[in-house]
């Protein structure tokens, strides 16, 4: 009986909107892959879908995805977590500090602990004292940056091969490729065939030179979905983000679930930070998070507070980030054409739905993209560097109309307030 009542707040979709089914999502992904393949054949930019590009993109997507998962746990319980960036920073520092002394797996565990400490602090401030969630999150970010800078000055500076801004090297966790499958997909990708080679490049990136921590991060996406949507624990936690007063009336300890959610949120972000300082780079470096906590938050919003959509968003942002590392100017120039085509398709869709003003604006932007592509041979390196952040803004602006956050997200709660 109580489970039925608790599930009602999130059961009904927003009026006039249909939830995208898995076949529709897969069809959209297939369509984008086909368009990408066409653009690759037109431009000759084979690097946009090769195995190395996809492998790098996956590595860069992991910390973004883990930060986004952290945000998902907190916000599904009704706590906005702007402090993900600071929790990532704590994860990088604790991970490297423990990793170079006691080994990389100890560093991973301590990275989780470091992020969880940030989550606990955020929970105390927001849940117990009802401080504004945005203010608390910003304070966590500032505190984490200052605390790690101070700690580095007397911890790493006196260590061998360390400085006040960089830790000593951390031993590698190692990597693995699936024998036979990795080589076969790489060979198929090198053929340059329409769509088949692009799919091979995408799949090849998932099975080539993968860190064990990457595998754990990928597994956390379905695990999160199962816990939050298929267990009584997850039902109670989500009820705290939809209607905490109703949840309390049915015997749910709202404070406990909010605390657990935010601590788990910090731990996941800390795991993302440990990935940065142990796998992505085998050392801690001041400023190495590079705003990935904020981008993870954007990926969560893009995914409409759902794990699957979040994973797609993290992959998109990781891919654009990877362009900086692998001959990005030619690839970004080719993606100008892809963006122009996608915008044109979007404009047609808006016209079909009789939304003429947005359609006109989309056509104008598409025309500018076509013009930019036609009148240049490559883009400046500054554009490549800015691409992940531009994509973040574009994705959020284009997806804003279909979003539906948990109803009580960010709202103050006091026990007994519904009495």
C-alpha positions as CSV (number, residue, x, y, z in Angstrom):
1,X,0.0,0.0,0.0
2,X,2.7,2.5,1.0
3,X,4.8,1.6,-2.0
4,X,1.9,2.4,-4.3
5,X,1.4,5.8,-2.6
6,X,5.1,6.7,-2.7
7,X,5.4,5.9,-6.4
8,X,2.5,8.1,-7.5
9,X,4.4,11.5,-7.5
10,X,6.9,10.3,-10.2
11,X,4.6,8.0,-12.1
12,X,2.8,10.4,-14.3
13,X,4.8,12.1,-17.1
14,X,4.5,15.8,-17.6
15,X,1.4,16.8,-19.6
16,X,1.8,16.8,-23.4
17,X,5.1,14.9,-23.2
18,X,5.9,11.3,-24.0
19,X,8.7,9.4,-22.4
20,X,11.2,8.2,-24.9
21,X,11.2,4.4,-25.2
22,X,14.4,2.4,-25.6
23,X,13.7,1.6,-29.3
24,X,13.2,5.3,-30.1
25,X,16.5,6.2,-28.3
26,X,18.4,3.4,-30.1
27,X,16.9,4.6,-33.5
28,X,18.0,8.2,-32.7
29,X,21.5,7.0,-31.9
30,X,21.6,4.9,-35.1
31,X,20.5,8.0,-37.1
32,X,23.2,10.1,-35.6
33,X,25.9,7.4,-36.3
34,X,24.7,7.2,-39.9
35,X,24.9,11.0,-40.3
36,X,28.4,11.0,-38.7
37,X,29.5,8.3,-41.1
38,X,28.2,10.4,-44.1
39,X,30.1,13.5,-42.8
40,X,33.3,11.3,-42.3
41,X,33.1,10.2,-45.9
42,X,32.5,13.7,-47.2
43,X,35.2,15.4,-45.2
44,X,37.8,12.6,-45.0
45,X,38.1,13.2,-41.2
46,X,38.5,9.5,-40.3
47,X,39.6,10.5,-36.8
48,X,36.1,11.4,-35.7
49,X,35.1,7.7,-35.2
50,X,38.3,5.7,-35.0
51,X,39.0,3.4,-32.1
52,X,41.7,5.6,-30.5
53,X,39.3,8.6,-30.5
54,X,36.5,6.6,-28.9
55,X,38.8,5.0,-26.3
56,X,40.1,8.5,-25.3
57,X,36.5,9.8,-25.2
58,X,35.5,7.0,-22.9
59,X,38.4,7.7,-20.5
60,X,37.4,11.4,-20.4
61,X,33.7,10.6,-20.0
62,X,34.2,8.5,-16.9
63,X,34.8,11.3,-14.3
64,X,32.1,13.4,-15.9
65,X,29.7,10.4,-15.7
66,X,30.6,9.6,-12.1
67,X,30.1,13.3,-11.1
68,X,26.7,13.2,-12.9
69,X,25.8,10.0,-11.1
70,X,26.6,11.7,-7.8
71,X,24.4,14.6,-8.7
72,X,21.6,12.2,-9.6
73,X,21.7,10.4,-6.2
74,X,21.6,13.7,-4.3
75,X,18.9,15.4,-6.5
76,X,16.6,12.4,-6.5
77,X,16.5,12.8,-2.7
78,X,15.8,16.5,-3.1
79,X,19.2,18.0,-2.5
80,X,20.8,20.1,-5.2
81,X,24.5,19.4,-5.3
82,X,26.5,22.2,-7.0
83,X,29.4,21.1,-4.8
84,X,30.3,18.2,-7.2
85,X,33.3,20.0,-8.5
86,X,34.7,20.4,-5.0
87,X,34.0,16.7,-4.2
88,X,35.9,15.8,-7.4
89,X,38.8,17.9,-6.2
90,X,38.8,16.1,-2.8
91,X,38.7,12.8,-4.7
92,X,41.8,13.7,-6.8
93,X,43.8,14.8,-3.8
94,X,42.9,12.0,-1.4
95,X,43.3,9.5,-4.3
96,X,46.8,10.6,-5.2
97,X,47.9,11.1,-1.5
98,X,47.0,7.6,-0.6
99,X,47.8,6.1,-3.9
100,X,51.5,7.0,-4.1
101,X,52.0,5.8,-0.5
102,X,49.9,2.6,-0.3
103,X,49.1,1.7,-3.9
104,X,46.5,2.7,-6.5
105,X,43.5,0.7,-5.1
106,X,44.0,2.2,-1.7
107,X,44.0,5.6,-3.5
108,X,40.7,4.7,-5.1
109,X,39.1,3.9,-1.7
110,X,40.5,7.1,-0.2
111,X,39.3,9.1,-3.1
112,X,35.8,7.8,-2.4
113,X,36.2,8.7,1.3
114,X,37.4,12.2,0.4
115,X,34.4,12.9,-1.8
116,X,32.1,11.4,0.8
117,X,33.5,13.8,3.4
118,X,32.5,16.7,1.1
119,X,29.1,15.1,0.7
120,X,28.7,14.7,4.5
121,X,29.5,18.4,5.0
122,X,27.0,19.4,2.3
123,X,24.4,17.2,3.9
124,X,24.9,18.7,7.4
125,X,24.6,22.3,6.1
126,X,21.6,21.7,3.8
127,X,19.6,19.0,5.5
128,X,20.2,19.8,9.1
129,X,20.6,23.5,9.0
130,X,18.5,24.2,5.9
131,X,21.1,26.5,4.3
132,X,20.4,27.3,0.6
133,X,21.7,24.4,-1.5
134,X,23.4,26.6,-4.1
135,X,25.3,28.6,-1.5
136,X,26.4,25.5,0.3
137,X,27.6,23.9,-2.9
138,X,29.6,26.9,-3.9
139,X,31.1,27.0,-0.5
140,X,32.1,23.3,-0.8
141,X,33.8,24.1,-4.1
142,X,35.8,27.0,-2.6
143,X,36.6,25.1,0.6
144,X,37.8,22.0,-1.3
145,X,40.1,24.1,-3.5
146,X,41.6,25.9,-0.6
147,X,42.0,22.8,1.6
148,X,43.8,20.8,-1.0
149,X,46.0,23.7,-2.0
150,X,47.0,24.1,1.7
151,X,47.5,20.3,2.2
152,X,49.6,20.0,-0.9
153,X,52.0,22.7,0.3
154,X,53.3,20.5,3.2
155,X,52.4,17.0,2.0
156,X,53.6,16.8,-1.6
157,X,56.3,19.5,-1.5
158,X,58.5,17.4,0.8
159,X,57.8,14.1,-1.0
160,X,60.1,12.7,-3.7
161,X,59.2,14.0,-7.2
162,X,56.5,16.1,-5.7
163,X,55.9,19.9,-5.6
164,X,53.5,22.2,-3.9
165,X,51.0,21.7,-6.8
166,X,51.7,18.2,-7.9
167,X,51.9,14.8,-6.1
168,X,54.5,12.1,-6.7
169,X,53.5,9.6,-9.4
170,X,51.0,6.9,-8.5
171,X,51.3,3.3,-9.7
172,X,49.0,2.3,-12.5
173,X,46.0,0.1,-12.1
174,X,46.8,-1.4,-15.5
175,X,44.6,-1.8,-18.5
176,X,43.2,-4.6,-20.6
177,X,41.8,-5.3,-24.1
178,X,39.5,-8.1,-25.0
179,X,41.7,-10.5,-27.0
180,X,40.5,-11.0,-30.6
181,X,37.5,-8.7,-30.4
182,X,39.6,-5.5,-29.9
183,X,41.9,-6.3,-32.9
184,X,39.0,-7.4,-35.1
185,X,37.0,-4.2,-34.4
186,X,40.2,-2.1,-35.0
187,X,40.7,-3.8,-38.4
188,X,37.1,-3.3,-39.3
189,X,37.3,0.3,-38.3
190,X,40.3,0.9,-40.5
191,X,38.3,-0.3,-43.6
192,X,36.5,3.0,-43.8
193,X,33.2,1.4,-44.7
194,X,29.9,3.4,-44.3
195,X,28.4,3.0,-40.9
196,X,29.9,-0.5,-40.2
197,X,33.4,1.0,-39.6
198,X,31.9,3.7,-37.4
199,X,30.0,1.3,-35.3
200,X,33.2,-0.8,-35.1
201,X,35.1,2.3,-33.9
202,X,32.5,3.0,-31.2
203,X,32.5,-0.6,-29.9
204,X,36.3,-0.9,-30.3
205,X,36.7,2.0,-27.9
206,X,34.8,0.1,-25.3
207,X,37.0,-3.0,-25.4
208,X,40.5,-1.5,-26.0
209,X,43.0,-0.5,-23.3
210,X,40.3,-0.2,-20.6
211,X,41.1,0.4,-17.0
212,X,39.4,-1.8,-14.4
213,X,38.1,1.4,-12.8
214,X,36.4,2.2,-16.2
215,X,34.6,-1.1,-16.0
216,X,33.5,-0.4,-12.5
217,X,32.2,3.1,-13.5
218,X,30.3,1.7,-16.4
219,X,28.7,-0.9,-14.2
220,X,27.6,1.8,-11.7
221,X,25.1,3.2,-14.3
222,X,22.8,0.1,-14.4
223,X,23.4,-0.6,-10.7
224,X,22.2,3.0,-9.9
225,X,19.1,2.5,-12.1
226,X,18.3,-0.9,-10.4
227,X,18.7,0.5,-6.8
228,X,16.8,3.7,-7.4
229,X,14.0,2.2,-9.5
230,X,13.7,-1.4,-8.6
231,X,14.2,-1.5,-4.8
232,X,12.2,-0.3,-1.8
233,X,15.3,1.6,-0.7
234,X,15.3,3.5,-4.0
235,X,11.6,4.1,-3.8
236,X,11.8,5.7,-0.4
237,X,14.9,7.8,-1.4
238,X,13.1,9.1,-4.5
239,X,10.0,9.9,-2.5
240,X,12.1,12.3,-0.4
241,X,12.8,14.2,-3.6
242,X,9.2,14.2,-4.8
243,X,7.1,14.8,-1.6
244,X,9.0,14.5,1.6
245,X,6.0,15.4,3.7
246,X,4.0,12.4,2.2
247,X,7.0,10.2,2.6
248,X,7.3,11.2,6.3
249,X,3.6,10.4,6.9
250,X,4.2,6.9,5.6
251,X,7.1,6.3,8.0
252,X,10.1,7.2,5.9
253,X,13.0,8.8,7.8
254,X,13.5,11.6,5.4
255,X,16.6,13.0,7.1
256,X,18.3,9.6,7.0
257,X,17.6,9.1,3.2
258,X,18.8,12.6,2.4
259,X,22.0,12.1,4.3
260,X,22.7,8.8,2.7
261,X,22.0,10.1,-0.8
262,X,24.3,13.1,-0.4
263,X,27.1,11.1,1.1
264,X,26.8,8.5,-1.7
265,X,26.7,11.5,-4.1
266,X,30.0,12.7,-2.7
267,X,31.6,9.2,-2.8
268,X,30.7,8.8,-6.5
269,X,32.2,12.2,-7.3
270,X,35.3,11.3,-5.2
271,X,35.6,8.1,-7.3
272,X,35.6,10.3,-10.4
273,X,38.3,12.4,-8.8
274,X,40.4,9.4,-8.0
275,X,40.0,8.2,-11.6
276,X,41.5,11.6,-12.8
277,X,44.5,11.4,-10.5
278,X,45.2,7.6,-10.8
279,X,44.0,6.5,-14.3
280,X,43.7,9.6,-16.5
281,X,46.9,11.1,-15.1
282,X,49.0,9.1,-12.6
283,X,49.4,12.0,-10.2
284,X,47.5,14.8,-8.5
285,X,47.8,18.2,-10.2
286,X,46.2,21.4,-9.0
287,X,43.3,22.4,-11.2
288,X,43.1,19.0,-13.0
289,X,39.3,18.6,-12.6
290,X,38.9,21.4,-15.2
291,X,35.2,22.1,-14.4
292,X,34.2,18.4,-14.9
293,X,32.0,18.5,-11.8
294,X,29.9,21.2,-13.5
295,X,29.9,19.4,-16.8
296,X,28.7,16.2,-14.9
297,X,25.9,18.2,-13.5
298,X,25.0,19.3,-17.0
299,X,25.1,15.7,-18.2
300,X,22.7,14.8,-15.4
301,X,20.3,17.6,-16.4
302,X,20.6,16.6,-20.1
303,X,19.7,13.0,-19.1
304,X,16.6,14.3,-17.3
305,X,17.7,12.9,-14.0
306,X,17.9,9.4,-15.4
307,X,21.0,7.2,-15.4
308,X,20.8,6.2,-19.1
309,X,20.4,9.7,-20.4
310,X,23.2,10.8,-18.0
311,X,25.5,8.2,-19.6
312,X,24.7,9.5,-23.1
313,X,25.4,13.1,-22.0
314,X,28.7,12.1,-20.3
315,X,29.7,10.3,-23.5
316,X,28.9,13.3,-25.6
317,X,30.9,15.7,-23.4
318,X,33.8,13.2,-23.1
319,X,33.9,12.9,-26.9
320,X,34.1,16.7,-27.4
321,X,36.7,16.9,-24.7
322,X,38.8,14.2,-26.5
323,X,39.0,16.4,-29.6
324,X,41.5,18.5,-27.8
325,X,43.9,15.6,-27.5
326,X,43.7,13.9,-30.9
327,X,44.2,16.3,-33.8
328,X,41.1,18.3,-32.9
329,X,41.2,21.1,-35.5
330,X,40.4,18.8,-38.5
331,X,37.8,16.8,-36.5
332,X,36.0,19.8,-35.2
333,X,35.9,21.3,-38.7
334,X,34.1,18.1,-39.8
335,X,31.8,18.3,-36.9
336,X,30.7,21.8,-38.0
337,X,29.0,20.1,-41.0
338,X,27.5,17.4,-38.8
339,X,26.1,20.1,-36.4
340,X,24.7,22.1,-39.4
341,X,22.9,19.0,-40.7
342,X,21.5,18.1,-37.2
343,X,20.2,21.7,-36.8
344,X,18.5,21.6,-40.2
345,X,16.8,18.3,-39.2
346,X,15.8,20.0,-35.9
347,X,14.3,22.9,-37.8
348,X,12.3,20.6,-40.0
349,X,10.9,18.9,-36.9
350,X,10.0,22.2,-35.4
351,X,8.2,23.2,-38.6
352,X,6.2,20.0,-38.5
353,X,5.1,20.8,-35.0
354,X,4.2,24.4,-36.1
355,X,6.7,26.1,-33.9
356,X,7.7,28.7,-36.5
357,X,9.9,31.1,-34.6
358,X,12.2,28.5,-33.0
359,X,12.4,26.8,-36.4
360,X,13.4,30.1,-38.1
361,X,16.2,30.7,-35.5
362,X,17.4,27.1,-35.9
363,X,17.6,27.5,-39.7
364,X,19.6,30.7,-39.3
365,X,22.1,29.0,-37.0
366,X,22.3,26.0,-39.3
367,X,23.0,28.3,-42.2
368,X,25.8,30.0,-40.3
369,X,27.3,26.6,-39.5
370,X,27.2,25.6,-43.2
371,X,28.8,28.9,-44.1
372,X,31.5,28.5,-41.5
373,X,32.3,25.0,-42.8
374,X,32.3,26.1,-46.5
375,X,34.5,29.1,-46.1
376,X,37.2,27.6,-43.9
377,X,39.5,24.6,-44.0
378,X,40.1,24.2,-40.3
379,X,39.1,25.9,-37.1
380,X,41.3,27.7,-34.6
381,X,42.8,25.7,-31.8
382,X,40.9,28.1,-29.3
383,X,37.6,26.8,-30.7
384,X,38.7,23.2,-30.1
385,X,39.6,24.0,-26.5
386,X,36.2,25.7,-26.0
387,X,34.2,22.9,-27.7
388,X,33.3,20.9,-24.5
389,X,32.0,24.0,-22.8
390,X,30.1,25.3,-25.8
391,X,28.5,21.9,-26.3
392,X,27.5,21.9,-22.6
393,X,25.6,25.2,-23.1
394,X,24.0,24.2,-26.4
395,X,22.8,20.8,-25.0
396,X,21.3,22.4,-21.9
397,X,19.6,25.1,-23.9
398,X,18.1,22.7,-26.5
399,X,17.0,20.1,-23.9
400,X,15.5,22.6,-21.4
401,X,11.9,22.3,-22.5
402,X,11.6,18.5,-21.9
403,X,13.2,18.5,-18.4
404,X,11.3,17.5,-15.2
405,X,13.4,17.6,-12.0
406,X,12.2,16.0,-8.8
407,X,9.4,18.2,-7.4
408,X,10.9,18.9,-4.0
409,X,14.5,19.4,-5.3
410,X,16.2,22.2,-3.5
411,X,13.2,22.9,-1.2
412,X,13.8,23.2,2.6
413,X,12.3,20.4,4.7
414,X,11.6,20.2,8.4
415,X,10.4,17.2,10.2
416,X,6.7,17.4,11.1
417,X,6.1,20.4,8.8
418,X,3.1,18.7,7.3
419,X,1.4,18.1,10.6
